Amino acid sequence: MQKVKMPARDPNIRKKDFKQVNYGYSQCEMLKEAKRCMQCKKPLCIHGCPIGINIPKFIRYLAQNDHKRAAIVLRQKNNLPAVCGRVCQQENQCEKFCILAKRNESVSIGSLERYAADVTAIENSLSSITISKNGIKVAIIGSGPAGLTCGGDLLKMGYDVTVYESLHDAGGVLRYGIPEFRLPKYVLDLELYSLKKLGMKIILNTLIGRTKTVKELFGEEYKALFIATGAGLPVFPKIPGENLNHVYSANEFLVRVHLMHSFNFPHYDTPIYKARNVVVIGGGNTAIDAARTALRLGAESVKVVYRRTENEMPARKEEQVHAKEEGVEFVTLTSPVKFIGNEKRFVKAVECMKIEVGEIDNLGKKYLSKIIGSNYIIETDMVVLALGLNPNPILPSLIEGLIIDNHGHIVTDDSFMTPLPGIFAGGDIVCGTNVIKAMEMGKKAAKAIERYLKKSSK
Ligand SMILES: Cc1cc2nc3c(=O)[nH]c(=O)nc-3n(C[C@H](O)[C@H](O)[C@H](O)COP(=O)(O)OP(=O)(O)OC[C@H]3O[C@@H](n4cnc5c(N)ncnc54)[C@H](O)[C@@H]3O)c2cc1C
């Protein structure tokens, strides 16, 4: 039986608004897809899930149309299932190990996860779970997937958890980076609501290190801290013209649009330039999100310039397909060498060079070299740079005794403990990855925090 395709909105209509692209399975589609699962005796998909969800079990319940039980299985391991069902790179994780993947037709585990989470979201947020509290306080710094997962697991173990967030809204990249058309904010709000009902306190507008120090947190009787401050520091290409007007970092661009609602200017305060011809540099999720966002702001042409081939783009495959359907053009094996401005210092063109792919280098990636004399010009009135993000440096630089590697990551042991007693760290601040890997680190850290607190109370 063939995989049931995730139904999506017409590209010509959806590219003009920020509403969700994928509809989600209907009950009938869900049943058809769930019944494709072979219920393997030795299910490899579980090993492909960084947080170890019992995938065959939740799918078995779905196949019996018992979405309540399916959701219970999911939520045992996952504090953010509706988020993961939408943004996880399933094709490189659980679905890659599905026995049906050999025929390129793995079970759509992500779409089924989304179904089970969505149909139970309201009842889950209204239901109350009784947890016996132990009164021990733990502070989480940063409200992205790593922080929310660590905090959620500690709550379930009985700890008193407070999450501190520097921005005016919680969720980290899930809030300010990933666009509404991929992850509607009501979905995130429902997940946050469930965590708050479990007892999570979320304190916004508080930059730990500046508004409040780590020493002050320990003074407030927190017995352990989990640093999950993420990676929000944009990487720049270090080429001429990167300081021209209308050359944005993807982070600034996406934050202005999605967190500050700049597309609603003048109803909101932070404006954004609405460009006609946009060039996005990069090939990851951030680049594709920026390109599709630019399209929705009214751009007539959006080009994604990437130095490797399309197959090597790190962005989720589904997003690449959706971007192309919407009219985003991929210019591959190409690298920018200069941004050219007009007399008022506004960008008007990107000078690019074609790239030649060579042998595999010692990092396992194909060696790239610029082809001499291949320079050409792409005209543009806005450039968005999506070349990667480095860890947020503020807090690590303010905690004496932390070990920081050359890339700015906090160094921890295998259980995500730093050399400082009671201070743990995880997510992109430790190792830049993705949502589910950040959650995996949050989960492991929660277990380590419990071990540490039990040991130190003896
Ligand atoms: C545009 C974009 C799209 C992406 N798309 C995907 C995708 O489709 N799938 C996927 O798997 N991954 C995706 N990723 C990657 C993924 O979002 C990150 O790996 C993940 O969010 C990391 O989680 P985190 O909890 O470590 O940090 P973050 O999500 O970055 O959260 C960190 C939080 O800490 C707060 N903070 C920072 N410093 C302080 C401080 N001193 N005090 C208090 N709070 C502080 C920040 O404001 C932020 O809210 C995407 C990333 C981007 C940028």
The ligand as a Gaussian input file, in Angstrom:
#p B3LYP/6-31G(d) Opt

LIG

0 1
 C       14.708000      29.659000      11.338000
 C       15.032000      28.315000      11.937000
 C       14.319000      27.223000      11.508000
 C       14.583000      25.971000      12.044000
 N       13.853000      24.908000      11.611000
 C       14.044000      23.690000      12.189000
 C       13.249000      22.574000      11.791000
 O       12.394000      22.652000      10.918000
 N       13.475000      21.378000      12.414000
 C       14.406000      21.244000      13.399000
 O       14.533000      20.141000      13.947000
 N       15.193000      22.269000      13.767000
 C       15.032000      23.505000      13.204000
 N       15.813000      24.558000      13.586000
 C       16.816000      24.362000      14.652000
 C       16.139000      24.347000      16.038000
 O       15.132000      25.312000      16.093000
 C       17.144000      24.553000      17.164000
 O       18.130000      23.536000      17.059000
 C       16.461000      24.455000      18.538000
 O       15.459000      25.448000      18.665000
 C       17.476000      24.619000      19.675000
 O       16.781000      24.616000      20.881000
 P       17.355000      25.297000      22.204000
 O       16.324000      25.058000      23.253000
 O       18.731000      24.831000      22.446000
 O       17.494000      26.851000      21.887000
 P       16.508000      27.975000      21.339000
 O       15.343000      27.433000      20.646000
 O       17.403000      28.906000      20.599000
 O       16.006000      28.709000      22.670000
 C       16.878000      29.416000      23.500000
 C       16.101000      30.467000      24.279000
 O       16.947000      31.012000      25.300000
 C       16.694000      32.405000      25.411000
 N       17.872000      33.024000      26.029000
 C       19.099000      33.233000      25.487000
 N       19.922000      33.799000      26.402000
 C       19.200000      33.931000      27.546000
 C       19.514000      34.425000      28.855000
 N       20.730000      34.872000      29.151000
 N       18.524000      34.460000      29.779000
 C       17.271000      33.984000      29.492000
 N       16.937000      33.495000      28.269000
 C       17.892000      33.457000      27.317000
 C       16.478000      32.817000      23.958000
 O       15.787000      34.052000      23.886000
 C       15.668000      31.651000      23.423000
 O       14.278000      31.876000      23.602000
 C       15.592000      25.816000      13.045000
 C       16.333000      26.934000      13.461000
 C       16.064000      28.171000      12.911000
 C       16.848000      29.374000      13.382000

